[in-house]
Amino acid sequence: MLLENQNKGLRLAYAVAFTCMVAFMGIGLVDPILKTIAVKLNATPAQTTLLFTSYMLVTGIIMLFTGFISTRIGAKKTISIGLIIIVLFAALAGRSQTITQLISLRAGWGFGNALFLSTALTAIVSVMPEKTEQAIMLYEGSLGIGMAVGPLVGGVLGSLSWRFPFYGVAILMFIAALTIMVSLEPIAKPAKRAPFFAGAVALKNHRLRSIGIIALLYNFGFFTILAYAPFLLVGLTELQVGFVFFGWGVMLAIASVFIAPRMEQKTNTLVTLLFGLSFFLICLMVIGIYADQPALVAFGVIIAGFFQGLVNTLLTTVAMENDSIERSVASSAYSFIRFTGGAIAPFVAGKIAEKWSAHWTFYFASLMILIGIFFVLRNQKYFVTVEEVEKEIELTEGQELS
């Protein structure tokens, strides 16, 4: 009976992970067509990066309240409503006539994204209660695959028309919505409903807040690459840019699912995290130095994906392992800070490039990662997972017995 329940939980987790993959495709989908959108809608690079800012800002803010919503109507309904909103706004985005319209519709898209993604993470962890780390690896793996496939789909469809990628996502999200409605059984609501400001109140928790700040700083680098690197790939077609970010996403997925847990076992969470952040910083510096050489920028972007995969998995795992906060609330609060960093970075990147140069855009992102490393070192005690504590206890008991 126990094995049957575990297998059932795993099937449900994979169903949610599939929809997460499709949702994450929507983030990187516009990368290959950013330059085309700028030309077709008479927008500057700085204006075009607001497609990320509006999307991520609304996603982050609404995520503060997804715990309040999901604990009342249930995870399945919250996820389904979020998916339907994404379908609607993605389809409308494809009909945009101005950059302002497109930015506004991406914001609406972000609203649905918030309802879906934050609740999806909670849902995956809930159906795999004894395997939190594996559940998070599944979530981050779907992020990596979605981030890889999204730019490729955007490149293929974008080579025909910049509008087609938006229609493509609308169709895929509609399929994902049907998948969730059919395969995902209602997940039991928590015994206690989350208050309206539960997400904001959760940030009083020093552990969650500290990890969130590190995630915010890290996401400056993450979304500087995602939102501004395409403008440096001069001379590449939409499809070629799509392949660059496909390579980036593949590296992200491989590191998230396969490499991060192995490195963590051989060393520990803190060492693996510092390793990932340090080499990600180096990648950003290399892109900054060679910002006017598209081939080296492309290489730097792809390699950066590997180190970002390590960081993604570890930060999310540590953030969700907080016994003092309901998981749905912890997910909402952490995601709010994480996506806020993703919202600010594209806007700042575009402005720095306009005022100085693209070189300084990536130097600034490197500085944010450096500050993030400093925060990790200041808060080392929080980067010890439950598994590492149990392993330490077993080693201590073994030494005492011997």
C-alpha positions in Angstrom: 0.0 0.0 0.0 2.8 2.4 0.9 4.6 1.6 -2.4 1.4 2.2 -4.3 0.9 5.6 -2.7 4.6 6.5 -3.4 4.2 5.6 -7.1 0.9 7.5 -7.3 2.6 10.6 -5.7 5.5 10.3 -8.2 3.1 10.2 -11.2 1.3 13.3 -9.9 4.6 15.0 -9.4 5.6 14.3 -13.0 2.3 15.6 -14.2 2.9 18.9 -12.4 6.5 19.0 -13.5 5.5 18.7 -17.1 3.3 21.8 -16.8 6.1 23.6 -15.0 8.4 22.8 -17.9 5.9 24.4 -20.3 5.4 27.4 -18.0 9.2 28.0 -17.8 9.3 27.8 -21.6 7.4 31.1 -21.5 10.2 32.9 -19.7 12.9 32.2 -22.3 10.6 32.1 -25.3 11.2 35.8 -26.1 15.0 35.6 -26.0 15.5 34.8 -29.7 12.9 37.4 -30.8 14.0 40.3 -28.6 15.9 42.0 -31.4 13.1 41.4 -33.9 10.5 42.7 -31.5 12.6 45.9 -31.0 12.8 46.4 -34.8 9.1 45.6 -35.6 7.7 47.6 -32.7 10.2 50.5 -32.9 11.5 49.9 -29.4 14.9 50.4 -27.8 16.7 47.5 -26.2 16.0 49.1 -22.8 12.2 49.2 -23.6 12.3 45.6 -24.9 13.9 44.3 -21.7 10.7 45.5 -19.9 9.0 42.5 -21.3 10.9 40.6 -18.6 10.5 43.3 -16.0 6.7 43.6 -16.2 6.3 39.8 -16.3 8.6 39.1 -13.4 7.5 42.0 -11.2 3.8 41.0 -11.3 4.8 37.4 -10.8 6.8 38.3 -7.7 4.2 40.5 -6.1 1.3 38.2 -6.7 3.4 35.3 -5.3 3.2 36.9 -1.9 -0.5 36.1 -1.8 -0.6 32.7 -3.6 -0.5 30.9 -0.2 -3.6 32.8 0.9 -5.4 31.8 -2.3 -4.3 28.1 -2.5 -5.1 27.3 1.1 -8.7 28.4 0.5 -9.5 27.0 -3.0 -6.9 24.2 -3.1 -3.7 23.7 -5.1 -5.4 22.1 -8.1 -7.9 25.0 -8.7 -5.1 27.6 -8.1 -2.9 25.9 -10.7 -5.7 25.5 -13.2 -6.8 29.2 -12.9 -3.2 30.3 -13.3 -2.8 28.2 -16.5 -6.0 29.5 -18.0 -4.8 33.1 -17.4 -1.5 32.4 -19.1 -3.2 30.9 -22.1 -5.4 34.1 -22.5 -2.6 36.6 -22.1 -0.1 34.7 -24.2 -2.5 34.6 -27.1 -3.3 38.3 -26.7 0.4 39.1 -26.6 0.7 37.7 -30.1 -1.7 40.3 -31.3 0.1 43.3 -29.8 0.6 46.4 -32.0 2.9 48.4 -29.8 5.7 47.7 -27.3 3.5 49.2 -24.5 0.7 46.7 -25.3 3.1 43.8 -25.3 4.7 44.9 -22.0 1.2 45.2 -20.4 0.1 41.8 -21.6 3.3 40.2 -20.4 2.3 41.6 -17.0 -1.1 39.8 -17.2 0.8 36.7 -18.2 2.9 37.1 -15.0 -0.2 37.1 -12.9 -1.2 33.7 -14.1 2.4 32.6 -13.8 2.5 33.5 -10.1 -0.7 31.5 -9.3 0.7 28.5 -11.1 4.5 28.3 -10.3 4.4 29.0 -6.6 1.6 26.6 -6.1 3.2 24.0 -8.4 6.3 23.9 -6.2 4.2 23.3 -3.1 2.2 20.6 -5.0 5.2 18.7 -6.1 6.7 18.7 -2.5 3.3 17.8 -1.1 2.8 14.6 -3.2 6.4 13.6 -2.4 6.5 14.3 1.4 9.4 12.0 2.2 11.5 13.2 -0.7 11.7 17.0 -0.4 15.1 17.3 -2.1 14.1 15.0 -5.0 10.9 16.9 -5.4 12.8 20.2 -5.7 15.3 18.7 -8.1 12.3 17.6 -10.3 11.0 21.2 -10.1 14.3 22.8 -10.9 14.9 20.1 -13.6 11.6 21.1 -15.3 12.9 24.8 -15.0 16.0 23.8 -16.9 14.3 21.8 -19.6 11.7 24.6 -20.0 14.4 27.2 -20.2 16.2 25.1 -22.8 13.2 24.2 -25.0 11.6 27.7 -24.7 14.3 29.6 -26.7 14.4 26.8 -29.3 10.7 27.0 -29.8 10.9 30.8 -29.9 13.7 30.6 -32.4 11.9 28.1 -34.7 8.6 29.9 -34.6 10.2 33.4 -34.4 12.0 32.8 -37.7 8.5 32.7 -39.3 7.0 35.6 -37.3 7.7 37.2 -34.0 4.0 36.6 -33.1 4.1 32.9 -33.5 6.0 32.0 -30.3 3.3 33.7 -28.2 0.6 31.6 -30.0 2.8 28.5 -29.6 3.0 29.0 -25.8 -0.8 29.6 -25.6 -1.4 26.2 -27.3 1.1 24.4 -25.1 -0.2 25.9 -21.9 -3.7 24.9 -22.9 -2.5 21.3 -23.3 -0.8 21.6 -19.9 -4.0 22.9 -18.3 -5.9 19.9 -19.6 -3.2 17.6 -18.3 -3.5 19.1 -14.8 -7.3 19.0 -14.8 -7.4 15.3 -15.8 -4.4 13.8 -14.0 -3.9 15.8 -10.9 -6.2 14.8 -8.0 -7.3 17.4 -5.5 -4.5 17.9 -2.9 -5.6 18.1 0.7 -5.8 21.7 1.9 -3.7 22.6 4.9 -5.5 22.4 8.2 -4.8 26.1 8.7 -5.6 28.7 6.1 -2.9 31.2 5.4 -3.7 34.9 6.3 -3.7 37.4 3.4 -0.3 38.9 4.4 1.2 35.5 5.4 3.8 35.7 2.7 5.0 39.2 3.8 4.9 38.2 7.5 7.0 35.0 6.7 9.8 37.3 5.6 10.3 38.2 9.3 11.9 34.8 9.5 15.6 35.6 9.4 16.5 32.3 7.7 14.0 32.7 4.9 14.7 36.4 4.4 18.5 35.8 4.2 18.2 33.0 1.7 15.7 35.2 -0.3 18.1 38.1 -0.4 20.8 35.8 -1.7 18.4 34.6 -4.4 17.5 38.2 -5.3 21.2 39.1 -5.8 21.8 35.9 -7.7 18.8 36.6 -10.0 20.4 39.9 -11.0 23.0 37.8 -12.8 20.5 35.2 -14.0 18.1 37.6 -15.7 20.8 39.9 -17.0 22.0 37.0 -19.1 18.4 36.1 -20.1 17.2 39.6 -20.9 20.3 41.4 -22.3 22.7 38.8 -23.7 20.5 38.3 -26.8 21.3 41.9 -27.8 25.0 41.1 -27.8 24.6 38.1 -30.2 24.9 40.5 -33.2 24.7 38.7 -36.6 22.9 35.6 -35.3 19.4 34.7 -36.6 16.5 34.0 -34.3 17.1 30.3 -34.7 20.8 30.6 -33.9 20.0 32.7 -30.7 17.5 30.0 -29.9 20.2 27.3 -30.1 22.5 29.3 -27.9 19.9 29.5 -25.1 18.9 25.9 -25.8 22.5 24.9 -24.9 22.3 27.2 -21.8 19.1 25.5 -20.7 20.4 22.0 -21.2 23.4 22.8 -19.0 21.1 24.3 -16.5 18.9 21.1 -16.4 21.9 18.7 -16.3 23.5 20.6 -13.4 20.2 20.9 -11.5 19.2 17.3 -11.7 22.4 15.3 -11.9 25.4 17.3 -10.8 24.1 19.3 -7.9 23.1 16.3 -5.7 26.4 14.5 -6.4 28.5 17.5 -5.6 26.5 18.1 -2.5 27.0 14.5 -1.3 30.8 14.6 -2.0 31.2 18.0 -0.2 28.2 19.8 1.3 25.6 22.4 0.4 27.7 25.4 1.4 30.8 24.4 -0.6 28.7 23.4 -3.7 26.8 26.7 -3.5 30.0 28.8 -3.2 31.5 26.9 -6.1 28.5 27.6 -8.3 28.3 31.3 -7.4 32.0 31.9 -7.9 32.2 30.3 -11.3 28.9 32.0 -12.4 30.6 35.3 -11.4 33.6 34.5 -13.6 31.2 33.7 -16.5 29.5 37.1 -16.2 32.9 38.8 -16.1 34.0 37.0 -19.2 30.8 38.1 -21.0 31.3 41.7 -19.8 35.0 41.8 -21.1 34.1 40.3 -24.5 30.7 41.9 -24.9 31.5 43.0 -28.4 32.5 39.4 -29.5 29.3 37.4 -30.2 31.0 34.0 -30.3 32.6 34.4 -26.9 29.3 35.8 -25.4 27.5 32.7 -26.7 30.1 30.5 -25.1 30.0 32.3 -21.8 26.1 32.1 -21.8 26.1 28.3 -22.4 28.8 27.6 -19.7 27.0 29.9 -17.2 24.0 27.7 -17.4 25.9 24.9 -15.7 26.8 26.9 -12.7 23.3 28.5 -12.5 21.8 25.0 -12.4 23.9 24.2 -9.3 22.8 27.4 -7.5 19.1 27.1 -8.4 18.6 23.7 -6.9 20.5 24.4 -3.7 18.9 27.7 -2.9 15.4 26.4 -3.5 16.1 23.2 -1.4 17.4 25.3 1.6 14.5 27.8 1.3 11.8 25.1 1.4 13.4 23.2 4.4 11.9 25.5 7.0 9.8 23.7 9.6 8.6 26.9 11.2 6.7 28.1 8.1 3.9 26.4 6.1 5.4 25.2 2.8 2.9 27.1 0.6 3.7 30.3 2.5 7.5 29.7 2.4 7.2 29.1 -1.4 5.2 32.3 -1.8 7.6 34.4 0.2 10.8 33.0 -1.3 9.4 33.2 -4.9 8.4 36.8 -4.3 12.0 37.8 -3.5 13.5 35.6 -6.2 11.3 37.0 -9.0 11.7 40.6 -7.7 15.4 40.2 -8.5 14.4 38.9 -11.9 12.2 42.0 -12.4 14.7 44.6 -11.5 17.7 43.1 -13.4 16.5 43.5 -17.0 15.5 47.2 -16.4 18.8 48.0 -14.7 20.7 46.1 -17.4 19.1 48.1 -20.2 19.7 51.4 -18.4 23.4 50.7 -17.6 24.0 49.7 -21.3 22.3 52.9 -22.5 24.3 55.2 -20.2 27.7 53.5 -20.4 28.0 50.2 -22.3 27.0 46.5 -22.4 30.4 45.8 -20.7 29.3 47.6 -17.6 25.9 45.8 -17.6 27.6 42.5 -16.9 30.2 44.0 -14.6 27.3 45.3 -12.4 25.7 41.8 -12.5 29.0 40.3 -11.4 29.1 42.8 -8.5 25.6 41.6 -7.4 26.8 38.0 -7.4 29.9 39.0 -5.3 27.6 40.6 -2.7 25.5 37.4 -2.8 28.6 35.3 -2.0 29.3 37.7 1.0 25.8 37.1 2.3 26.3 33.3 1.9 29.4 33.5 4.0 27.7 35.6 6.6 24.8 33.1 6.9 26.7 29.8 6.6 24.6 28.1 9.3 21.5 28.2 7.1 23.1 26.1 4.4 23.1 22.8 6.2 20.3 20.5 4.9 18.3 18.0 6.9 20.2 15.1 5.2 23.6 16.7 6.2 22.5 17.0 9.8 21.4 13.3 9.8 24.6 12.2 8.2 26.6 14.1 10.9 24.6 12.5 13.7 25.2 9.0 12.2 29.0 9.7 11.9 29.1 10.9 15.5 27.2 7.9 16.8 29.4 5.6 14.8 32.6 7.1 16.3 31.2 6.8 19.8 30.3 3.1 19.3 33.8 2.4 17.9 
